[in-house]
């Protein structure tokens, strides 16, 4: 049995616990410094009061552990990964932060354990889906990746409800974004590149946000003319977020920005995740386009009602852990999301939530 230490009992941590805790292959312990959060974890899961910023306490908690999963905010992940390296523990996280992922990659060099950051939806599954489409082409022209977690019943001017980490959301709205443009890797500004599109008769907008490409921009560098990732929202959202980030300069005061959003924008579990990937290029001398689309709705998993973003994020990281346990991905070192074949991912008992 694989002993897993799950750090963070927030919305995503609870969802991970619900999925992994129902198997007979994992002995799961979930840790958090907030007793109220731990109280919301399924009764079958062992709970550990722990402040992950206490390095000595975390080091002690890693003794005898095979795998550590971080469902903590991105700014805590580097210290967790460093201690995982020292303890010889396999490491997985959900970070969207580019600099954090780069540091995790450095820690993976020469390690006897595996380090797999960015195991969520975007970054994460979106790269697996895009890479699968890209492999079908003799020559790539454009790869467009679009993802959004949207409330089913928007009722405010932002047409948005909080569905996951506010710190992570702000990070995506404020940090530079990687793209490939005319064959060259570039950085572009977040909240730019606004576009409108329709899906199943509904109108949406999409715009640049940071981190969603994961490492795919490296993997496809020199192989594609255009590559970008954009977040999907209902029309009008981007203009208001630009006002908050740029005009009111809340992007420079992120803790205040988070406080404003959490005070004014309700949380919801009634949401839908949209996944939309379009790849064009040459197949047998012809210009061809192929598209992957998916909608995932909120629903019940076991005894718990989970939002769509909880289901997709938790299922993605659980699938990566499960595939590693089964020996279907590299046993040591740094693993990119796009290293995992889509068919292998979907066939997994956790990956099936994307099927």
N, C-alpha and C positions, 0 to 999 in steps of 0.2 A: 504494500500500500504506500502511495506517495504522500508524504507529509507536506502540506501546503500552509504557508503563513500568508494570509490576506491582510494587507494593511489598508485600513479605511473602511468604515461602516456607513458611508454615505449612500446616496441613491444607487450608484453603480456597484459599490461593495455589497450591498444587500442583494442585488440581482445576481452577482457572481456567486455569493454564498448559496442562493436558492438553487442555482444550476449545479455547481460542484458538490454541494452538500447532499444532493439526491443520488449520487453515485456511490458505488461500493469500492471505487478505486482510489479515492482520496480521503485522507484524514485531514480535515480542514479546521484551522484556527483563524478566527477573524479578530483583528486588534484595532482599537481606537481609543483615544483619550476621553471621548465623550460617552459616559455611561448611558445616556438616553438613546444614543444611536445604537449601542450594542444591544439595548433592550428590544430593538426592532428587528434583530437578526433571528432567523428561524431557530427554534429551540434545539434542533438536532446538531447545531454547529457550536463548537467550543469557542468561548469568548475570552479575550484577554485585554484588560485595561492597559493601554500602552501609549505613551507619548513618543512618536517616532522622531521627534527632534532631540530626544535624550539618547545619544549615541550608545552609551553604555547599556541602557535598558534594551535598545533594539539589538545590539550585538548579542546580548544574553538570550533574547527571544529567538534568534536565528540558530541557536545551537540545536542540532538534531533535525533541522528542517531541510527538505529536499528542494523546495521551490518557494520563492517569495513573489507575490503579486502585489504591485502597488496600484491601489485605487485612490491614491492621495493626489492633492494638487501638484502640478508639474514642478513647482519650486522646491518640493521636498524629495524629488526622485533621485537627484545626484547623490546625496548622502546615503540613501537607501541602497543604490547600486554599488557604491563604494564598499559598504559593509557586506553586501552580498558577495562581492569579489573576495574580500578578506575571509569570509566564512565558507567559501566554496559552495555557494547556493545558486541554483538557476534563478534567473531574474527576468520578469516580464512587467511591462507597464503600459499605460494608456496615454502617455504624454503626446501633446500636440506641439510642444515647444521644441524648436529646431536646435537650439544650443544645448538643451538637456539631452536630446537624442544623440548629438555629436559626442558629448561626454560619455554617455553609455557605450557608444561605439569604441571609444578609446579604452574604456575599462575591459571591453571584450577581447582585446588583443592579447593573445597568449593564454587566455583563461581556459581552465579545465571544465568550466560550466558554460551554459548558454546564456546569452543576453539578447532579449528580443523586446525592444521598446516599440511604442506606437501600435499597440495591438487592438485598437478599437475599431470604430467604423471609418473615420476619416481624420487622421491617417489610420490605415489598417486595411480593412476589407476592400475599400475602394481601389487600393493599389493592386490587390489580388485580381479583382475583376478587370481592371484596365490592362494589366499585364497579360491576362488570358486573351483578351481581344487582340492586343498588339502582336502576339505571337502568330496570328493567323495571316499576317501580311508579309509580302516580300519586301516592300518598302513602305515606311510610315510617313504620312503627311501630318495629320492632326490627331491629337489625343485630348479630349475634353472630358473633365471629371466634374460632376456636379452632385452635391449632397446637401440635404437639409432635414432638420428635425423641426416639424411645424405643428402648432396646435390645431386640432380639428375644429375648434370653435373660437377663433380669434375675436377679442372683444375690446382691444385697446388700440391706440393710434399706431403703435409699433407693429400691430398684428402678430404679436409674438408672446409666448410664455416661456419662462425659464424651465428647462428640461434637464440640465446637467450643470457642470461646474461653471459658476459665474466667472471665476478667475480665468478659466480656460477659454471661455467665450470672449472675454475682453482681450485676451492674448491674441486670439485669431483676428479680431477686429483692428488691432493696433500695430502688429508686427509686420515687417516686410515679407513679401511672398516670392517664392521661386517660380519661375516660368522658363520655358524654352521658346524663344521667339526667333524665327528665321534661322533656326539651327543653333542659336547661341543661348547659353544659360544666362538669365538676367534676374535681377530683383526688381519687383514692381511694388507700388504702394497698395496697402489694403484698402478696401471700400471703393476701389476704382474698377474699371472694366465692366460697368453695369450693362446688363443685357436683359432682355425680356424673352420669355419662351412659354409655350403651352405644353401641358402634359395631361392626357386624358380629358381634354376640354377645359382644364383649369389654367388660369394665368399665374405665372410666377416671375420673379426676377432673380438674377444671380450676379455675384460680384466677388472680386478677389478677397480671399482671406488667407491667413498664414497657416502653414503646417500641414495642410490636408494632403499634399503630395507625398509626404513622408520622404523616402529615399528614391522614389521613382524618377525624379528629375536627374539623379545621378545615373541610374540604370539605363535610362533612355537617351542620355546625352550622346550626341553624334549619330543617333539612329532615327530621330524624329525632327520634323521642321518646327512644329508648334505643339506645346504641351502646357496645359494650365488646369488649375483647380479653382472652383468657385463655390460659394455657399448659396443655397437656395433659400429664398424668403418670399413672403407675399409682397406684391407690389407696394412701394412706398416705404418699406422698412429701411432701405439703405440711406435714403435722404435724411431720415430722422436720426439714424445712428451717426452719419457724418456730422450732423449738427451737434450732437452730444460729444463725439470724439474730437472733432476739429474746431468747430466754432466756439463751443464752451470749454474746449481744451481738457476735457475729462480724460482723454487718452494719456495725458501727462500726470494725472492723479488717479491711478487705477484703483486704489483702495476706496477712494471716494466714489468713483464710477460704479464699483461693485455694490457699495452701500446704497447708492441711488437706485440701481436696478433691483436689488433684492427687497428694498422697501416699497417699490412701486409696481413691480411686474410680478404677478402671481406665478407660482409653480403649477404645472398641470401634469397629470399622467395620461390625459386623453390627447394623444398626438399620433402623428404619422411620420415615418422616415422615408424620404424620397432618395433614391439612388439612380443616377442617370449618367451613363458613360457612352460617349460616341467616339469611335476611331475610324479614320479614313486613311486610305493609302492604296497601294497597288497590289493586286492579286492576279497573277497570270497575265500581266500586261494591261489590266483594266483598272480604272479608278473605282474603288468600292468603299462603301461605308457600312460598318456594323455597329449595333447599339445594344447595350445592356441596360435594362431598366428594372427597378424593383420598388415596390411599396411594402413597408412593414408597419403594421398597426399595433397599438397597445393591446394588451391582453393578459390573461391569467397564466402564470407559470407556477405549477404546483399549487400552493395555497396563497400565493401572493399576486396581486394585481400590479403589473409592471408597465411602465411607459414603453413606447417603441424604441426610444433612445437607450433606455435601460436594457431592453432585450437585445438590441443589435450590438451594443458595446460589450455587454457581459458575454454574449454568445461568442463574439470574436476572440476575446482573450482566453475564454475557456477552451475554444477550439484549438488555439495555438498551444496551450499547455497540454491538451490531450494528444495532439499530433506529436508533440515532443516526447511524451511518455510512451507513445506507440512506436517511436523510432522512425517516424515518417518525415521528419525534418532534422537538420543537423543537430548533433548532440552537444556540440561545444561552439564557442565563439559567437560572432555577431550574425544574426539572421535578419534579412530584410523581409518585409511582408510579401513582396512580389516573388520571393523565392518559393512560395508555396503555391502549387497548382490549384486553380479554382475547383476543379473536379475533386481533388483530395480534400479541400476545405469543406465543400458542400456535403461530401459523403460522411463527414464526421458527425457524431451525435449532437454536437453543439452547433456546428456549422449549418445544420439542417434548418435552423431558424431563418436562414437566408434563401432557402430553396423554394 
